[in-house]
Amino acid sequence: MEKRISGHTGLMALFGTPVGHSGSPAMYNFSFQHDGLDYAYMAFDVTEEEMPKVFESIRLLNMRGGNFTMPCKNIAAQLVDKLSPAAEIIGACNVFVNDDGVITGHITDGVGFVKNLELNGVPVKDKKVVVLGAGGAATAIQVQLALDGAKEVNIFNIKDKFFERAEGTKAKLAEKCPECVVTVDDLDDKAKLEEAVKACDILVNATIMGMKPHQDVTLVDKSLFRKDLVVADTVYSPEKTKMILEAEEAGCKAIGGVGMLQQQGADTGVQIVALRIGDDVVALFLKEVPDEIGDAGLAVGAGAGNDGALYLKDLQTVFPQCLKNDSRQIAAPKVK
């Protein structure tokens, strides 16, 4: 019998479709029990058309926060009351916080990436950055780089629908962050790419290249790597992509994608903090409830978006400040 759930238990949830595969409920609820927090986390399969009713339910049930996954991130951004600066520019959110009926949407990919760079001794302010890719995670990173003071953000993508997105991002940043120079070029223009990489301080791969089944692919020739170049990847499986390995061989400061997942948190300016789920908790989770995991989280990749879900190691996810100093502390024993 579940002893942790009571008449006072607060509700959080993931909304999107499909969500049946998600490991979020198992991981979050295990962590709530471990930390003695009186919350429960569930997953609800809803379509974009049902999202207005979702927001009615969030308010009616006084849900404190949660996550949105595909295909509901964009419509969610239209339905919240407020957006973080990055979420406003991107037009999507994957995290929400409910403060007495006022719902704020956040996007976490960019913040996590920039924070990981900083923790590795790489501030982005006044830096020239080349970003490969224009998908969801790439866009979030580009926006956050501009918001955090990067001097230049040079976007390279193939001529597909995401190229148009990149041009839209450039236009938005020209208005919101005019001090940051943003360019958009064709990834197939090797001469242009070479010129940009030679002039930049930080090179970022925000595509799926390097991830299985593309683990033998790198988009930048290793001859362009130099010791004063920082090379970062958003791909975390494998932990070291071909690009990262070649960068290390060339003497670059190389930063893999696992740290981005560790550091996914929300904008401190809006008083959102991360509930840190350390290796010890994840190890316990894997030991205690392996059957609940399935393949959840294993397919999450750079540029594919995420549901704030399960990364199976070094997980860090977003929750509001209330979780740190909340009245919902319970006496349930911690998981041993």
ABEGO torsion letter per residue (X at the ends): XBAABBAABBBBBBBEOBAAABAAAAAAAAAAAAAGBBBBBBBBBBBAAAAAAAAAAAAAAGBAEEBBBOAAAAAAAAABABBBAAAAAAGBBABBBBBGGBBBBBBAAAAAAAAAAAAAGBBABGBBBBBBEABAAAAAAAAAAAAAGBABBBBBBBBBAAAAAAAAAAAAAAAABAABBBBBBBAABAAAAAAAAAABABBBBABABGBOAAAABBABBAAABBAABBBBBABAOBABBAAAAAAAAAGBBBBBAAAAAAABBBBAAAGBBBBBBBAAAAAAAAAABAAAAEABGAABBBGAEBAGBBAGBGBBBBBBAAAABBAABBABBBBX
